[in-house]
Amino acid sequence: MNQSGYTLSVYLSKVRSGVGCDTGSTVETMKINRHGKAKILTQEEIQLLFNEGFQSDRDRALFGVCLYTACRINEACTLNTLDVYDKKMRVRGEIIFRRNNTKGKLAARAVPVIEELRGLLVKYQPDSRDGFLFPGRHGRGHINPESASRILRETCEMLGFEGVSTHSFRRTALTQMSNAGIPLRIIQEVSGHRNLEELQKYLEVRPEQVKGAVSSLSMLGHVGNDYVRKSSFVDVDSIPDTERVSRD
């Protein structure tokens, strides 16, 4: 049941009308048939995935780890239960991603568990504290990242989403932190990227952000006595570009 009050029918009606639903500003590079960049998820899409899409506590916990720690799908699939829960099966304050399970095996990292993720992990509660957090078929090994990808793909097909892949959770999380003004060096500690250049490739830049950046140059106004004050970029479509300001 969707406890957020946001339903698939409401989402689809907004998509069709193009009103009140941000379906992503990078459609031209959106991932189609496994080509292009993974889509940045909107809040509405996240709510639908977790409330109406995923059918088990395991799937919600698996993709919740991806979203709320910005980890790679392989890193989530290869977590040990004791990386997330203590010996009394209580959710730890941090999730430990072991070096051998990270891309390039560069370094281990620990990511704090926020309340949204804690709730998903409490509901999941794996059967055993030994072995992998997300076991594979018949309890052998860990769930295969390709199997996780198939689960997500089938869920998105049911919901009518395009361009979403397991990498969408990582891109969405990193972009959200960047948009919130978190310094890139701190985001890098969460993401585990080897350098800032690699991290920046993940971040989405929206047209309104570019517009705002250029509009900030108005403070460099070159006119003298009777100077021109540029209007705010937010109101650029509804207010004249300039207005005369008296020196008095």
N, C-alpha and C positions, 0 to 999 in steps of 0.2 A: 504493500500500500504506500502511496506517495504521501508522506507526512508533511512535505513542504508546501503542499497546496498547489504545486505546479504540475500539470498533467501533460501527457503526450498530445492530447487533442488541442490543448491551449497552445502548446509549442508549435504544432503543425499549422494551426490557423494563423499564427503570427508570421511564420516563415512564408506562407502563401501570400499574405497581405504585405509583407515587408515592413510591418509596424512593430516596434517595441521589442524586437528580438535580434540581437547581434549574432549573425551567423558566420562572422569571421570576415576580416578585411583583406585576407590574403588568398582569395579564392583562386587566383591565377597560379599560385604555387601549391595549392592544396593537394594532399596526397590522394591520388586516384590510381587504383590498381597497383598499389605499392610503389608508385613513382611520385616524386615531389616531396614537399615537407609535410610532416604530420600536423594535423589541424590543431590550432589552439582552441581549447574547449571553453564555451561560455558557462556561466553559472547555471543557466537553465539546463544545458546539456549535461552538466555534472549531476544535477539533481535528478534528472530523468534516468541517467545511467545507474545511479546507486539506489534509487527508489522504485523504479519500474523495470529497469533493464536486467541487472545482475540477479540471478535466481538463487544464489546461495550465500551464506555468511562467508564461506571461503573466498568466493569471487570478489565480494565486497571488500574483504580484508586484503586480498592480494592487490587489487587495483587501488585500494586506499593507501597502501604502502607506497605504491608508485606515485600517487598524486601528492601525498602529504610529506614525502621525504625527497621528492624529485629524483628518485633512483631509476636506474635502468631496469628493464623487465628481467633481465638475467640476474641482476643483483637481488631482486625481490624473490624470484623463484628459488634461488639457492640459499636463502636464509635458513639458519638452524633455529629451532624453537627457542633455544637458550640465548640466541641473539636478540630475542624480542621479549621473552618471559623469563622471570627468575625461577628458581627451583620449586617455589610454591605456586607457580603458574600465574603470577601476578605480572601485569604488563610493566616492563621496565620504563624508566624515564627517558632512555635513549635506545635507538635501534643501532646495533653494531653491524656495519658492513665490512666483512673481512677482506683483507688485501687480495687473497687468492680468488675472490669472487668478483672483484672490480675489473673494469676494462683496463687492460694493460698491466694489471696487478701492481698498480703504483703505490697505493697506501690504503690502510684501513681508515675508516671514518665513522664517527658516531653522530647521528642526527636526532635531535630532541623529538619526543612524541607529543604532538599537540592533542587537545581533547577530542577533536573530531576523529582522529585516527585511533586514539585510545578506545573510544566507544565501539569502533568496528572490531578492534582486536579483542575486546572483552566479550563481545557477542560470538566471535569465532571460536575461541578456546579449543585448540587442537587436542586430539585424543591423548597424545603422549608428549612428554617433555624431551624425549630423546629423538634425535634425527632431524629431518627437515621440517620446517614450518608448514610448507605446502607440499605434501607427499605426491608422488606420481601415481599412475594407475596401479591398482592392487597394492598400494603402499610401497612400491619400489622406487627408491631414489626420490628425486624432487620432480615437481611438475615441469614439463618441458616448456620452454618459452614459446615454442610454436603452438603448443596446445593452448597456452594463455592467449596468444594472438588470435587463435581460432574462436575462442570463447568471446573475446571482445568483438571480433568481426561479425559473428552471428548476432550478438546483442545489438550492434549498431545497425545491422540490416533490419532487424525487427523494429528499431526505433526510427529508421529512415535517415540515419546520419551518414554523411559522406566524408571521406578524408581523414577519418580517425584511425589511429594505430596505437599500439602500446606506447610509442614514443610521445603521443599527445599529452599524456599525464606529466611527463618530465618537462616538455616544452611549456605547458600551461603553468606549472608550478614556478619554473625559473622566470618566465615572463611576468607572472604576478609579483614575485619578489622584486624584480627590477622596476616594475611600474610603481611599487610601493616605496621606492626610493632607497632600497637596501643597497649599500655599496657592493660593487661587483666582486671585490675581494672576499667579502663575507659570503656572498652567494656561491662563490667558488668552493668554499669550505663545505657547503651543503652538497653541491653537485659532484664534487670530486674531479672536475676538469683539470687537466695538467697545466693549462694556461688560460689567461683571460680571453685570448683570441678565439680559442675553441668555444668557450662559454658564450661569447657574443653571437656566434652563429645560431644559437638556440633561441635568441630573444626576438620576439616579434616587435616591430615598430609600426604603430598605427598612424594613418594619415593625419589624424588630429594632433598627434604628438609632434609630428614634423611641422605642422602648421603653427602649433604653439611655440616651437623652438624658433622659427623664423620671426614670428610676431614679437618675440622678446627683444628683437633688434631695434624695435621702435624707440627704445630708450636712448639710442645713439643718434636721435634726430639732429640733422645738420643745420636747420634753419635758425635764424638769429632773433631779431626783435619780435616780430609777429611770428611765433613759432606754431607749428602744427602738432597737435596731439593725435596720435593714431588710436583708432578704436581697438577694443579688446578683440582678440581673435575669436572668442566665443560668440560674439555678437556680429561677426563680420557680414553675415547674410541679412541682418535685419537693421543695421545702423550704418549710416554713411561712413565711408572710409576715413574721412577726416572731418574735423570740426574746428572752426576758427576760435582761438582762445585769446581773450583780451589780456594785455599785460597788467591791467588794473585788477 
